[in-house]
Amino acid sequence: MTSKITYIGGLRCSAEHLQSGTIIESDAPTDNHGNGEKFSPTDLCATSLAECALTTIAILGKDKNINIDGAYCTLQKIMKTEPRRIGEIVCNFVFSDTFSDTEKAFIEETAQNCPVSRSLHPELVQTMIFIYQ
């Protein structure tokens, strides 16, 4: 088992990561009857895409001496209706190191093919923007 998710009332859930005991709570968003005081389930889904991309780049980049410490992503989740779902995730990845064109190609291809990216529905638009400073 990976986690235990409990509905705690008030449109909130608590998820416990069973291996570590870490707890994440979620709240329904304000545009869907919630208070918007925590990540919503769809926020967590979108956030997982960026976290997976950065983690996968770091893992696979080790063998290529690619260090992305300090890299970050600002993310926008765009919802659709009928049916309500995530329509697009816009990831703005920012890297503060100098990379060669080959390294940039590796970073971008790795992000676009991370496990979460490959697991999302093909109709969900994944816009990944890479900024090298």
N, C-alpha and C positions, 0 to 999 in steps of 0.2 A: 504494500500500500504506500502511496505517496503522501496523501493528505487526508484530513478529516474536515469537512465543511459543515458548519452548523448554522441554520437560520436562527438568528437571535432576536428577531422581531424588528418592527419599525423599518422594514425594507433593507435590513442589514444582515450580512453574513460574517462569520468568523472562520477563517481557514487556518488550520494548524499544519505545518510541515512536520510530518511524523518523525523524520530522522533528526531534525534539529530542535523541534519544539517552537520554532519561530511562528508567530501569529500575524496574519494579515486580515484586516477587517475591510469590508466593502460596504458601500452605501449606494442606493439608487441615485441617479443624477437628478438634478433639479428639473430637467425637462421631461422626467418620467416619474414624477410623484415623490422623489426622494429629497433629502436635504443637501446632497452634494458635498458632504463634509469629509468624504474619503474617496479613494479611487472607486469607480464603478466597475462592475465586471467587464464591461467593454473597454474601459480605460486600461485595466490590467491586461487584457488581450493585446491591445495596441502597444502598450509598454513592453510586453514580452517580446515583440518583434525587435525593437531597438536593443533591448538587453541581450537577446540571443545573437543578434548581428555583432555587437561589440565583443561579446564573450567568444564567439566563434572566430572572429578575426584575431583576438588575443591568443587563443589556443593554437590555431593553425599558423599564426605569424611567428610563434616562438622559433620554429625550425628555420625561418627565413630572417631571423634577427630583426623582425618588425615589432617595435614597441609602441603601443598606442596608449600608454599611461596618460591620463588626463583628457583623453578623447571624450566627447559627450554628444548627446543627441537631444535636440529639442523636437518635440513630437506634436502633431496635430491629428486628432481623430475626427473624421467627418462621418456623421451618421446619415443614414437614409431611412425612409419610411416605406411602408407597404411592400414587404414587411420591414419592421424596424430591425436594422442591422448596421454594422460598420460598412460604409461604402468605400472609404479611402483612409489610408494611414500615410501621412506625410512625415518622413523622417529626415531631419536636417542633421547630418553627422558632421562634427567639427573635429579636425585633427590638428594638433599644434606642433607637429614635427614636420621636417622636410622629407618627402618621400620621392623616390624615382618614379618614372612613368610605369615601370613594371610593378613596383610595390603598390602604387595607386590602383592599378588594374586588379591586382590580387585582393586588395582591401574591398574594392567595390564588388567584385565577383563573389567573394566570400560572404559579404553582407547580403547580397541578393539571393544567395543560395543557402542561408542558414536554416537549421531545422524548423524553426517557427515559420519562416517565410514559405518553405516548401509545404507546410502543414495547413496553411490558410486557404480558404476557398478561392479558386481562380478568378471569380468575379470581384473579389475584394482588390481594389487598386492599391498597390504598394509603390508609393513615390519615394524614392531614396535620392537625396541630394547630398553630395560630398563636398565639403569645404575644407581646403587645406590652407592653414595659416602659417 
